[in-house]
Amino acid sequence: MKIQNIVIAAIAPILTLFTFFTPSADARYLSDCNVRIIGRERGTRVNLRDGAGTEYRSPSYLLVGQYVNMLNNASGNRISREDGEGYTWYYVEYEPSGTRGWLREDFLAQQCS
C-alpha cells in the first residue's frame, strides 16, 4: 500500500504536465466555425484520428455531409498541425456527441475565416 502511494505521488506531477500539453487541454473554446465534412459520396466514413496524421489511431469516424465545429485555443486561434506530407490537420468536435479528434484539411469544406 505504501509503494502504491509513493508511485502515485511520483506520477501525479507528470500527468499534470501531460494534460497541459495535449490539444484537448488547450481546446477549451468552441469556435463559431461549423464546417461540413466533404468527400466523394454523402454518407461515406471519414476517420477521426487521435493525432494529426494517418499513423494515429482512429477510434471513431464521421460521415460525409455531417458538420463539425473547429476548436480554438485560449488565444482564439484554430488548433491545427501540419504532418510530414504537408497536410494541415484541424482539431474538431462533433457537437451532438462531444467527440473530438483530428481531421485532415481536404475533408473539411472550410467556410469560416
CYANA upper distance limits for C-alpha pairs under 8 A (distance plus 0.5 A):
  1 MET  CA      5 ASN  CA      6.99
  2 LYS  CA      6 ILE  CA      6.79
  3 ILE  CA      7 VAL  CA      6.66
  4 GLN  CA      8 ILE  CA      6.67
  5 ASN  CA      9 ALA  CA      6.57
  6 ILE  CA     10 ALA  CA      6.64
  7 VAL  CA     11 ILE  CA      6.64
  8 ILE  CA     12 ALA  CA      6.43
  9 ALA  CA     13 PRO  CA      8.18
 10 ALA  CA     14 ILE  CA      8.21
 11 ILE  CA     15 LEU  CA      6.78
 12 ALA  CA     16 THR  CA      6.81
 13 PRO  CA     17 LEU  CA      6.95
 14 ILE  CA     18 PHE  CA      6.76
 15 LEU  CA     19 THR  CA      6.74
 16 THR  CA     20 PHE  CA      6.82
 17 LEU  CA     21 PHE  CA      6.97
 18 PHE  CA     22 THR  CA      6.86
 19 THR  CA     24 SER  CA      8.41
 19 THR  CA     25 ALA  CA      6.44
 20 PHE  CA     25 ALA  CA      6.36
 20 PHE  CA     26 ASP  CA      7.79
 21 PHE  CA     25 ALA  CA      7.52
 21 PHE  CA     26 ASP  CA      7.95
 22 THR  CA     26 ASP  CA      7.21
 23 PRO  CA     27 ALA  CA      6.38
 23 PRO  CA     79 ILE  CA      8.03
 23 PRO  CA     91 TYR  CA      8.26
 24 SER  CA     28 ARG  CA      7.95
 26 ASP  CA     72 ASN  CA      8.44
 26 ASP  CA     73 ASN  CA      5.76
 26 ASP  CA     74 ALA  CA      7.12
 27 ALA  CA     71 LEU  CA      6.36
 27 ALA  CA     72 ASN  CA      6.19
 27 ALA  CA     73 ASN  CA      5.51
 27 ALA  CA     74 ALA  CA      7.81
 27 ALA  CA     79 ILE  CA      7.90
 28 ARG  CA     71 LEU  CA      8.20
 28 ARG  CA     72 ASN  CA      7.60
 28 ARG  CA     73 ASN  CA      6.94
 28 ARG  CA     74 ALA  CA      7.35
 29 TYR  CA     71 LEU  CA      6.56
 29 TYR  CA     72 ASN  CA      5.74
 29 TYR  CA     73 ASN  CA      6.79
 29 TYR  CA     74 ALA  CA      7.41
 29 TYR  CA     76 GLY  CA      8.18
 30 LEU  CA     69 ASN  CA      7.18
 30 LEU  CA     70 MET  CA      7.11
 30 LEU  CA     71 LEU  CA      5.39
 30 LEU  CA     72 ASN  CA      6.53
 31 SER  CA     69 ASN  CA      7.11
 31 SER  CA     70 MET  CA      6.26
 31 SER  CA     71 LEU  CA      6.06
 31 SER  CA     72 ASN  CA      6.40
 31 SER  CA     78 ARG  CA      8.49
 32 ASP  CA     69 ASN  CA      7.91
 32 ASP  CA     70 MET  CA      8.27
 33 CYS  CA     69 ASN  CA      6.29
 33 CYS  CA     70 MET  CA      6.25
 33 CYS  CA    111 GLN  CA      8.21
 33 CYS  CA    112 CYS  CA      6.08
 34 ASN  CA     67 TYR  CA      6.68
 34 ASN  CA     68 VAL  CA      5.99
 34 ASN  CA     69 ASN  CA      4.94
 34 ASN  CA     70 MET  CA      6.92
 34 ASN  CA    112 CYS  CA      8.18
 35 VAL  CA     67 TYR  CA      5.81
 35 VAL  CA     68 VAL  CA      6.00
 35 VAL  CA     69 ASN  CA      6.84
 35 VAL  CA     70 MET  CA      7.90
 35 VAL  CA    108 LEU  CA      6.87
 35 VAL  CA    109 ALA  CA      6.36
 35 VAL  CA    110 GLN  CA      6.10
 35 VAL  CA    111 GLN  CA      6.99
 35 VAL  CA    112 CYS  CA      8.17
 36 ARG  CA     64 VAL  CA      8.16
 36 ARG  CA     65 GLY  CA      6.36
 36 ARG  CA     66 GLN  CA      6.17
 36 ARG  CA     67 TYR  CA      4.80
 36 ARG  CA     68 VAL  CA      6.96
 36 ARG  CA    108 LEU  CA      6.47
 36 ARG  CA    109 ALA  CA      5.93
 36 ARG  CA    110 GLN  CA      7.91
 37 ILE  CA     63 LEU  CA      7.55
 37 ILE  CA     64 VAL  CA      5.47
 37 ILE  CA     65 GLY  CA      5.80
 37 ILE  CA     66 GLN  CA      6.12
 37 ILE  CA     67 TYR  CA      6.47
 37 ILE  CA     68 VAL  CA      7.83
 37 ILE  CA    107 PHE  CA      6.03
 37 ILE  CA    108 LEU  CA      5.34
 37 ILE  CA    109 ALA  CA      6.75
 38 ILE  CA     42 ARG  CA      8.33
 38 ILE  CA     64 VAL  CA      5.63
 38 ILE  CA     65 GLY  CA      6.64
 38 ILE  CA    106 ASP  CA      8.28
 38 ILE  CA    107 PHE  CA      5.50
 38 ILE  CA    108 LEU  CA      6.20
 38 ILE  CA    109 ALA  CA      6.64
 39 GLY  CA     44 THR  CA      7.77
 39 GLY  CA     64 VAL  CA      6.23
 39 GLY  CA    107 PHE  CA      6.75
 40 ARG  CA     44 THR  CA      8.23
 41 GLU  CA     64 VAL  CA      7.42
 42 ARG  CA     63 LEU  CA      7.81
 42 ARG  CA     64 VAL  CA      5.45
 42 ARG  CA     65 GLY  CA      6.19
 43 GLY  CA     63 LEU  CA      5.49
 43 GLY  CA     64 VAL  CA      5.46
 43 GLY  CA     65 GLY  CA      7.07
 44 THR  CA     63 LEU  CA      5.88
 44 THR  CA     64 VAL  CA      5.84
 45 ARG  CA     61 TYR  CA      6.59
 45 ARG  CA     62 LEU  CA      6.20
 45 ARG  CA     63 LEU  CA      5.17
 45 ARG  CA     64 VAL  CA      6.93
 46 VAL  CA     61 TYR  CA      5.91
 46 VAL  CA     62 LEU  CA      5.77
 46 VAL  CA     63 LEU  CA      6.30
 46 VAL  CA     64 VAL  CA      7.29
 46 VAL  CA    107 PHE  CA      8.23
 47 ASN  CA     58 SER  CA      6.34
 47 ASN  CA     60 SER  CA      6.88
 47 ASN  CA     61 TYR  CA      4.88
 47 ASN  CA     62 LEU  CA      6.97
 47 ASN  CA    103 LEU  CA      7.84
 48 LEU  CA     58 SER  CA      6.08
 48 LEU  CA     59 PRO  CA      7.58
 48 LEU  CA     60 SER  CA      6.07
 48 LEU  CA     61 TYR  CA      5.42
 48 LEU  CA     62 LEU  CA      7.22
 48 LEU  CA    100 ARG  CA      8.31
 48 LEU  CA    101 GLY  CA      5.86
 48 LEU  CA    102 TRP  CA      6.08
 48 LEU  CA    103 LEU  CA      6.29
 49 ARG  CA     53 GLY  CA      8.05
 49 ARG  CA     54 THR  CA      8.05
 49 ARG  CA     56 TYR  CA      6.50
 49 ARG  CA     57 ARG  CA      6.15
 49 ARG  CA     58 SER  CA      4.85
 49 ARG  CA     59 PRO  CA      7.28
 49 ARG  CA     60 SER  CA      7.87
 49 ARG  CA    101 GLY  CA      5.84
 49 ARG  CA    102 TRP  CA      5.46
 49 ARG  CA    103 LEU  CA      7.24
 50 ASP  CA     56 TYR  CA      6.17
 50 ASP  CA     57 ARG  CA      6.07
 50 ASP  CA     58 SER  CA      6.72
 50 ASP  CA     59 PRO  CA      7.93
 50 ASP  CA    101 GLY  CA      6.13
 50 ASP  CA    102 TRP  CA      6.81
 51 GLY  CA     56 TYR  CA      5.86
 51 GLY  CA     57 ARG  CA      7.99
 51 GLY  CA    101 GLY  CA      7.68
 51 GLY  CA    102 TRP  CA      6.38
 52 ALA  CA     56 TYR  CA      7.67
 52 ALA  CA     81 ARG  CA      6.67
 52 ALA  CA     82 GLU  CA      7.64
 52 ALA  CA     83 ASP  CA      6.85
 52 ALA  CA     88 THR  CA      8.44
 52 ALA  CA     89 TRP  CA      5.96
 52 ALA  CA     90 TYR  CA      8.08
 52 ALA  CA    102 TRP  CA      6.29
 52 ALA  CA    103 LEU  CA      7.98
 52 ALA  CA    104 ARG  CA      8.12
 53 GLY  CA     83 ASP  CA      6.34
 53 GLY  CA     89 TRP  CA      7.95
 53 GLY  CA    104 ARG  CA      8.39
 62 LEU  CA     66 GLN  CA      7.57
 67 TYR  CA     94 TYR  CA      7.51
 68 VAL  CA     92 VAL  CA      6.69
 68 VAL  CA     93 GLU  CA      6.05
 68 VAL  CA     94 TYR  CA      5.23
 68 VAL  CA     95 GLU  CA      7.25
 69 ASN  CA     92 VAL  CA      6.02
 69 ASN  CA     93 GLU  CA      5.70
 69 ASN  CA     94 TYR  CA      6.86
 69 ASN  CA     95 GLU  CA      7.45
 70 MET  CA     78 ARG  CA      7.22
 70 MET  CA     79 ILE  CA      8.34
 70 MET  CA     90 TYR  CA      7.62
 70 MET  CA     91 TYR  CA      6.96
 70 MET  CA     92 VAL  CA      5.14
 70 MET  CA     93 GLU  CA      7.10
 71 LEU  CA     78 ARG  CA      6.28
 71 LEU  CA     79 ILE  CA      6.56
 71 LEU  CA     90 TYR  CA      8.44
 71 LEU  CA     91 TYR  CA      6.40
 71 LEU  CA     92 VAL  CA      5.84
 71 LEU  CA     93 GLU  CA      7.40
 72 ASN  CA     76 GLY  CA      5.75
 72 ASN  CA     77 ASN  CA      5.56
 72 ASN  CA     78 ARG  CA      4.84
 72 ASN  CA     79 ILE  CA      5.98
 73 ASN  CA     77 ASN  CA      6.09
 73 ASN  CA     78 ARG  CA      6.93
 73 ASN  CA     79 ILE  CA      6.65
 78 ARG  CA     90 TYR  CA      7.96
 78 ARG  CA     91 TYR  CA      8.33
 79 ILE  CA     90 TYR  CA      6.44
 79 ILE  CA     91 TYR  CA      6.08
 80 SER  CA     88 THR  CA      7.08
 80 SER  CA     89 TRP  CA      5.90
 80 SER  CA     90 TYR  CA      4.94
 80 SER  CA     91 TYR  CA      6.64
 81 ARG  CA     88 THR  CA      6.16
 81 ARG  CA     89 TRP  CA      5.81
 81 ARG  CA     90 TYR  CA      7.24
 82 GLU  CA     86 GLY  CA      6.39
 82 GLU  CA     87 TYR  CA      6.01
 82 GLU  CA     88 THR  CA      4.88
 82 GLU  CA     89 TRP  CA      6.61
 83 ASP  CA     87 TYR  CA      6.06
 83 ASP  CA     88 THR  CA      6.99
 83 ASP  CA     89 TRP  CA      7.95
 87 TYR  CA    104 ARG  CA      7.34
 87 TYR  CA    105 GLU  CA      7.38
 88 THR  CA    104 ARG  CA      6.54
 88 THR  CA    105 GLU  CA      6.03
 89 TRP  CA    102 TRP  CA      6.59
 89 TRP  CA    103 LEU  CA      5.93
 89 TRP  CA    104 ARG  CA      4.79
 89 TRP  CA    105 GLU  CA      6.06
 90 TYR  CA    102 TRP  CA      5.92
 90 TYR  CA    103 LEU  CA      5.95
 90 TYR  CA    104 ARG  CA      6.85
 90 TYR  CA    105 GLU  CA      7.30
 91 TYR  CA    100 ARG  CA      7.62
 91 TYR  CA    101 GLY  CA      6.06
 91 TYR  CA    102 TRP  CA      5.07
 91 TYR  CA    103 LEU  CA      7.12
 92 VAL  CA    100 ARG  CA      6.10
 92 VAL  CA    101 GLY  CA      6.18
 92 VAL  CA    102 TRP  CA      6.64
 92 VAL  CA    103 LEU  CA      7.58
 93 GLU  CA     98 GLY  CA      6.55
 93 GLU  CA     99 THR  CA      6.05
 93 GLU  CA    100 ARG  CA      4.84
 93 GLU  CA    101 GLY  CA      7.17
 94 TYR  CA     98 GLY  CA      6.02
 94 TYR  CA     99 THR  CA      5.81
 94 TYR  CA    100 ARG  CA      6.92
 95 GLU  CA     99 THR  CA      7.50
103 LEU  CA    107 PHE  CA      7.39
103 LEU  CA    108 LEU  CA      8.11
104 ARG  CA    108 LEU  CA      7.72
